[in-house]
Amino acid sequence: MIRIRALCALGGPLVSIAAVLAQTNAPASLAKSQFTAKKWAALNNASPVAVASNAILYRVSYGAEKGPTTTDFYTVDADGSHALKLALPEHFTPMGFMRDGLSLFGTWEVDHHRQLAIFALKDGRAAAAPSTVVFLPRGIGSVSPSPDGNRFAITADPRPPDPRDEIRHIQEPEQTSLYVVNADGTHGTWWCADVKSIVEAPLWAADAGSVALLSQLPRIGHHDVATDIDVCSAGGSRHVATIQNYASDLAWADGGQTLAFLSTASAVLTPEHVYSVPVSGGTGVDRTPLLDGTVTQMTGDASGHVWASVEHGVRNEVDEFSGNALKTATIWPDGIVRLPVTTPYSGVSAPAAFAVSDPTHLANVAVADGGHLRKITSEGDAQLANIDLGPVRVVRWKSKEGIALEGIATFPAGYVEGRKYPFLVLPHGGPEGNDALAFDPISRIIAGLGYVVLQPEYRGSTGYGADFMAAIYQHFGDRAYRDVDSATDFAIAQGWADPSRLAIFGWSAGGFMTAWTVTQTSRYKAAIEGAGITDWAPFLWTSDVQQIDYDARWTDTDPEAFRQFSAVAFADKVTTPLLILHGESDLRVPTFQGMEYFQLLAARGKTVRMVTYPGSGHFPNLWEQRIDIFDQISDWLERYDP
């Protein structure tokens, strides 16, 4: 559907759709339509789950106009042939193949708890009943099969369930321990009872006799951060190292002589460099001190290789970590590639599978083919072929402070160089994250309304080195704000943006940026804030995850430090019409953050509207709620930025 409003934004006359089609000599039956939230809901995307010697297991996810996302599971040969949709039992989610490739293990929901189950698989159909089920009192977390396929290492809470859990939730530190069980479900036992705060899947050693564990200080009861690395066996645990910061993504390296992991020396606690420590014990050493990007993920495989996802701005690559150095292994041209999915079993030859995406294609499965990757699935391609998408560009500029910045600009369909368009700046969430050069449905939906959309990678973003990310610490409201605002300056200078039709929208950390921006400037005609932080001091103690990477000062002894960037403290300065969107069950940014700001603005007579979504967490799972979000955004922009 072509929107008349979009035609007006392009400077065209008020003409009929038929006239537009006639001018392009395109019959109505062949006209492409704009991208909308409903079209987003219908799109398919694929990602690999596991590999075996004879097949790749992958998931295909898609939505509808109502309900949650649906996920189907398929197997396909490494050459892309014989794709087969699997018939699986209800409430079973496969996680991987058993060693022989003839059965799947995964989580099976029993009495509202996730348990480990194994189902035989034949001709694309799982057996009616599981061959093995492992029941634990509070269900299971992660599952790691041993390299020989004989055992599973499972993380779980060993405590008995609260018999009154349906009517109360006791606030106490979480506990996660290690349970090891034979592959047939026998001889299960808890290992290393002294390790109680495991945060990642156990990592089996090559001899299948021990696992490496990563555990952290629990959030409740602590204001500092530390990560322990231990090696655990049936005989007990052996401490390897304590990292006085966050660490993640443990991997065996150097033939099992060292343990590699991600960590940081920055106050912004997000792990971003590769470290290693001898298995015999010692101090973690940064092996990538001169890295000009960010290592965001790392994994090891059964052959002893260690793979790292390295972001360089909005692009990335997969590197191999070997000899204490990173070496490029593969890229996806003009797009994004994720870490390979490999077999966990030693002595099993299986292809590595990757997920790849770019701005005009959804995520799909690829395999190595010589020196490059080759896609073997094409989910979403046929759907996108009927949608009119504008160009996407990676752009760079310098702010007034001389800070070199990068962003992704998405243009409306039919974009004409030299014309000015309504403009929306879209700061990302995180904030320690970035916008990837992949298909971005949010920017595409807004571009479908006739807007040029710019996603700025402000200070605090990943992909630009440790100093760039650390610059956000205690400075989200000034340094990052100025970077985001400079994106709007840049768009105006490029001639894309009509300076009389500027808007801003962001979610989570981007929601903070929106809520804060309208207290600092009146240049935007419309603003939309989704699940944003508006009051820092209570946010740091009520979010479901530790948030001191913004500011580790104590809120009760230095309250002014947190007030200085809290939008609620400057509500009287707001003149921009503001739409606030928030899930009613949001634990990451509790709903009161939006409600407090809304009430203050409304009481002051500001132009403000708040819409909340029942049952929704940090971002809605139900597609009818997601679609409504973009209906609200479209209506708000049409009303206040016409």
N, C-alpha and C positions, 0 to 999 in steps of 0.2 A: 504494500500500500504506500502511495506517495502522499506525504502530508503537505497540504497547502501552505501551512506555516513554514515548513522547510523551504518551499519555493520562494516565499517572501524573504526569508533570510538570505537566499542566494541572490537577491536583487531582481528576481523574475516577476512577471505580472501575475495577477490572480487568474489563472487559466484552468481549464478542466484537465482531468487526468487523461482523457482521450486526446486532447490537444498535445499534451506533453509526449504521449506515445507516438502521435503522428509526426512530431518534429524529429523524433529519433528513428522513424521508419521501422519501429518495433511493434509487432502485433501484441495486443493486450495479453494474449495467452502466454507470451514469452517474456513478459515484463518481470524483472526481478523486484523483490520487495525489500523494505528496510528491515534491519535487524531489531528485534524487540525482545522483551523479557520472555514472552511466550515462546518465541523461537529458540531462545537460550534454553528454556526448559526441555525442549524436544531434542536437543542436540545429543548425539552419542560421542563418547570419547573412550579410549582404550588405554590400559596400562598393564604391563606384565606383573604377574604375581609370583610365579615359580617356573623352574625349568626341570625337565627330565631328559634322559637320553633320546627319547622318542617324541617329545612334545613340549610346547610352551603353554603354560596356563596363564590366561589373561582375563581381566574383568572389563566389562563394558557397562558404563554408567550413563543414565539418562533420567530426565524428569518428565513431568506432565503438568497439566494446568492445576492439578491438585495432588496432595500427598507428598511423601518423601521421595528422595532419589531412589530409583530402582537400579540394582546391580545384577547383571547376568554374568555367568562365567563360561568361558570357551577354552578349548584347546586347539592348537594349530601346529602344523609342522614348521620347522625352521625356514623352509622355503616359501612359507605363506599358503601352502595348500592344505586341504582337508580341515578347514575351520569347522568346528563342531560345538554347538551350544550344549552345555551340560545340563542334565536333569538331576538336580540335587535335592536332598531332603529339606523340608522346611526348617528354618532357623540354623542351618549349617552354613558356615562361611569358610571355604577352603583357604588354607595358608600355604600349603606346599604339597609336593609329592612325597610319598614314601620312597625308600631307596630303589625299589624295583620298578617304580614308575606306574604301578598297577593300582595304587590306592592313594587317596588324598587324606591328609590330616588337617584339622582346623578346629574352629570353635563351634560348639553346638549348644544352643541355649536350652537349659533345663531349669525349671523353677526360677526363672529370671536371673540365672547365673550362667556365665560362659564357661563351659567345660571343654576339655580336650576329647575329640572323637576322631576315629579313623573309619573311613568308608571305602570299600572296594569299588573300583570304577571299571565298567566294561561297556564298550561301544557308546560312550558318552552318557551312560546312566549309572548313578551311584546305587549301591545295594540298598534295599529297603531298611536295613538295620545296620548299625555300626558294628564293626568287628571288635573294636576296643573303645571303651569310654573311661576316662580318668576323672573322678569326681573329687573336687576340693571344696572345703566348707564355704568359702566366699567366692568361688569361681577362680578363673585363671587370668593371668595377664599375658605376657609374651611366652612364646614356645620356640625352643631351639633343638632340632634333631642333632644327634651326635654324628661325627663324620663317618662312623661305621654303620650308622642307621640303627643301632641297637637300643638307644635310649633317647629320652627327651629331658631337657632341662627347662623347667617351667618357673616363671615368677608368679607369686601369689601371696595373699595375706593369710598367714597361718592361724590367725585367731578365729575362734568360733564366731559365727554370725550373731549379731544382736537380735534376740528373739522379738524385739519390739521395733525393728528397723522400719516397719511400715508406718509407724506413728511418730518416730523421732530419729534424729541423726545426731550422734554424739560428736562434738567437735574435739578432735584429738589428732596427734600426728599419724600420718599414714604409716603402714608397715608393709613391706614387701620383702619376702624371703625366697629362698631357692628350694625347689622340689625336683627331685630326679626320680624318674620312673622308667622301667623297661618299655620297649616299644609295644609289647603285648599287654601293657597295663599292670604288670606284676612288679612286686618288690619296690614300691614307691616309698621314698623317705625324704625327710628334710635334711639338707646339707647346710653346714656352716651357720648354725643358729645365731652366731654373733653378728652376722651381716643382715641388717633388717631394713635397709632403705635403698634397695636396688632400683635403679631408674632406667635400665636398658635391658634388652634381651641378653641372657648369658651367652658367653662366647667360648665355644668348645676349643680346647687345644687339639692339635693334629692327632695326638695319640688317644683321644676320646676318654682320657682319664681324669681330666680336670677342666674347669671353666674359669675364665676371667670375668670379674664382676665390677661394675661401676655403681657406686652408691653415693648419695649426697645427704647432707644435713637436712632434716625435714624442715619445711617452711614454718610450721607452728613451733614456737619456742625458740626461734633463732632469728637474729637480725644480720648474721654474717653468712658467708657461703664457703663451703669446702667440699671437695669430692675425693672419695677414697677409691683406690684400685686394689683389688684383692684377687688372689688365685685360690680357688676353692675346689676341694676334692672330698671324697667320702671320709677322709681322715681329718678334715678340718680346713680352716682358712689360713692363708699366709699373706700378710700385708705387703704390698709392693710399694705404694706411694700414697701420700696425701697431697692433693693439688689445692692450693689456697685460692680457688676460684671455681667457676663452673668448668666441667669437662664433659665430653660426649663422644660418641662414635668410636668406641674402642675396637682395635683390630690387632691381631697377632701379626708381627712383622719380623723380617730378618731370620726366616726359618724358625720362628718360635722363640728367638732370643730376646726380643724386645716387644713391648706393647705400644702401639701408636694410638694417639687419640687427638681430639681437637680441644683446644683451650685458648686462653687469652691472658695477657698481662694487663688488660684494660679495666677501668672501673665500669665500663659498659660490658656487662658480664657475658655477652654472647660469644661462644667459642668461634674462632675464626682463623687460627693458625694450626699447623700440624706439629704436635709434640710427640716425644717418645721417652720411654723409661725402660731400663733393663728389667727383665722378668725377675731377676734376682733381687731387685730392689734398688731404690735410689731416688734421684730428683728428676722431675720431668724437664726436658730440654726442648726449647722451641727450635724446630728444624727448618722453619720457613720465615726467618726474621725479616727478610727483605721482600716479602710477597707484596705485590702491588694490587692484589685483589683480595678475595675472601674465600676461604675453604668453608663451605656450608654443610657438607656431609661427607662421610667417609665410611667405607665398608671393606671387609676382607673376604676372600673366597677360600674354598677348600684346597686350592692349589697354592696358597700362600701369597697371592697377589693382594695388594692393598690399593683400592680405588678411591679417588677423591673428586668431589664436584667443586670446581673452582669458578667463582664468579669474577668476571672482569667487566664491571659495569652491568649493563642490562643483558649482556651475553654471558655464556658460560662454556666450559669444556669439562670433560672427564679426563683426569690425569692419573697416572700410576705413581704411587709413592714407593720408591725403592732407593736404597743407598742413601737414605736421609735426604732425598730430594724429590721434587715433583717433575714429572715429564708428561707432556701432552699425549694422551692416548687416542681420544676421538672428540670430534665436535659435530654439531648439526648446523650446517650453513644457514645463516640468517634466522636462527632459532635457538631452541633450548634442548639439551639432552640431559636425562637423569642418570643416576648411577646404575650400573648393570645389575640385573637380577641373575644370579648364578646358582649352581647346584651347591647345597651344603655338604654333599657327600664326597669323600675322597675316593679316587679310583673310578668315578663315573664321568664319562665324557658327555657334556651337554652344552648346547649353545648358550651364550650370554644374550639376554634380552634387555633392550633399552626402551624407555618412553621418550618420544621426541615430539616437539610442537614448534609452530612458528605463527606469525600474526594472521595468517590466512588458513591455517589448518589446526584442528583440534589435536589433542594428544593421541598418539598411536604407537604401536609396537614396532621396533626395528631390531635388526640383527646385524652383526658384523659381516661384511662382504668384501674381502680383500682389505684395502686400506680405508674403507669408508663404511657408513651405515646404510642399510636399505630397509625401507618401511615394508612391513608385511601385512599390515592391516590398514584400512582406510575409513575408519568410523568417522562420520560427520561430513565426509567430502560431498556426498550427494546432496545432503541438506544444505550445505553452504553454497553449493552451485546455484541455488535459486534465490540467493540473498545478495543484494547489492552492497558491497563493502567498499569504503573509501581507502585511500592509501595510508600506510603507517610508516613513520620515519623515526630513526634515532637522531636526536638533535643535541647540540652542545652549545653552551654559552658561558659567559662569565658574569657573575653578579656585580653589583656596585662595589662590593668589598674585594673584588678580584678573585672570588672563589670559582674555580672551574667546575661546572655542573653539567649533568647529562639528563636526558629525559626521553620519553617516548611520546610522539605526537600522533594522534589518530584523527583523521580528517573525515568529513561526511562524504557519502557517495555523491559523485558528480562534482567533487571539489574543483573549483576554478582558481588557478593561481592568480594572485593579485586582488581578489575580492576579500572583503572583510566579513567575518562570520561571528555569530555569537560564540563565546569562548567559555570553557569551564576548566579550571585547574583541579586536578584529582590527586592529592597527596596520598601515598600508600599507607597501610597500617604497619604495625611492627612495634616500634619504628625501625628496629634492627632487621630490615628486610629490604627488598627492592622490587621494582616492577620488571618482570622478565619479558624478553622479546618472544612472546608466545601469544596465542589467541586470548585476548582479554575481553570477556563478555560485557563488563561494566562500561568500559570506555566505548565499546562498539554500540551498546544500547544508547548511550548519550549522543554519540556521533550520529546515530540514526535519527535523532531529533533535530539535526541540522547544526550541531556544535562541532567546533574544533576542540579536542580534548588533549591536554598536556599533563603527563604524569612525571613530575620532577623527582629526581633522586637526590633529595636534600641531605645535608650533613646528618649522620646517623644511619644512613643506608649502607647495606652491604655491597661489596663489589669494588670498593675504591681504596682499600687499605685500612689498617688499624687506626691510624690517626684520624681519618675522615669519619669513621664510625664513632670513635671515642669523643669527637668534638661535641656530640649531643649531650654528654653527661652534664647535668645541671644547667643545660642551655637549650632545651627543646623549645622553649617559648621565645627565644630571641634568635639564635643562629639558624635553627631549622625553619623558623617562621620567615626570616628574611630570604632564605633560599627559595622557599615555596613562592613567596611574593615576587621574587625576581623572575620566576617562570612566566608570570603574567606580563611583566615588563618585556620579556623576550618575545612573547607571542604578539604583543602589540607592535614591537619594533620590526618584526618580520612581516607585518601587514596581514597576519591571519585574523587577529582578534579585533573586533569592533570594541573600542574602549568604552562605549556606552552600554555594552551588553556583556558584562563579565559576571561569572558565577563561580562558586567553589563548592566542592562536595568531597567528603572523606568519611571513612569508616574506621572505628577503633582509634589507633593513633592518628589516622587521618581525620577521624571525627574530632579528636582534640584540636588538631590544626585548624579545622573549620570553626569550632566554637571559640578558639582563641583569636583567630584572624579577625572575626567581626567585632572584637573588642579593641582592635588596633587600627582598623581602617574602615572607611565607608565606601571604598572603590567598587565593591561587588554589589550588584543589584539583587542577587538572590544567593542564599547559602543553604546547604543541606548537611546536617551533622548526624552521622550514624554511630550509635554506641560509643560516644566520645568521652574522654576524661575531661571533666569540668572543674573538679575539686581535688587537688592532688593529695592532700594529707590523708583524708579518709580512704581514698582509692588505694594507697599503698598497703593498707592493712585489711582491706576487704576484698581485693581481687583473689581469685582462686589460685593464682601462681605468684611467686615472689617477684616483686617489681622494683627492687632497690637499684636496679641498673639505671634507672632514671636519676636517682638521688638517694644516697645511703644515709643522709643525715636523719636524726631522730625527729619525727614530726612534732612530738610534744615538747621538745626543748628548743626547737628552732622553727616555730610555725610560720614566721614571715617568709622563710626560704621557700615554702610550698605555696603560699598565697600569691607570690609575685607572678606566677604563670597559671593561676587558677581563674578560668573565665568567670566563675560565679562572683569573684571579687570585683569584677569590672562590668557587671551587667548593665550599669547605667550608661556605659559608653556605646552600646549596641544601637545601630540605626538600620542595619541590613535585615530585611525579612528572613527569618531563620526557621527552617523545618527541622525538627528533632525526631529521629527514628530510633527505637530501642526495643530489644527483646525483654519481655517481662520476667524471664528466668535467666537473665544474663549473669553469670558468675565471674566472667573475666573483667568486665567493666560493669559493676552492679547498676541496676536500673535507676537507683536514686540519683546517680550522677546526672542523667538527663532530666529527671523530674525536678531536682533542685534548681537547675538552670532555667528550665521552662517556667517554674513558678515565679522565680525572680523576675524574669523578663515579662511574663504576663502581668504581674502586679505593677510593673512600671509602665504598662501600656505599650510595650513593644509589639511589633508584628511578629508573632511566633505561633507555631502549631506543633504539637507533639502527638505522634502516633506510636503506640506500643503494640507488641505482638504477643498474644497469650501463648505460654509454653515455649517461647523461643529463647534459645541461648544467645550467644554472642552474635550469631547471624542465623536467620531462620533456616530450618531444615525443610519446612513445608513449602512446596512450590507456590501455592496460592498466596503465601505471605511474601515470598520473594517477588512475585509478580506485582503484588500490591505496593511494595517498596518503590518500584519503578513507575507505577501509576502515580504515586504520591510525588515523586521527583518530577515527572513530566508535567503534572498539573501545577506544581510550585513554580517551575521555570516558565511555564506558559503564562502564569498569572503575574509574576513579578519581574520577569526578564523577557517580555514579549518582543 
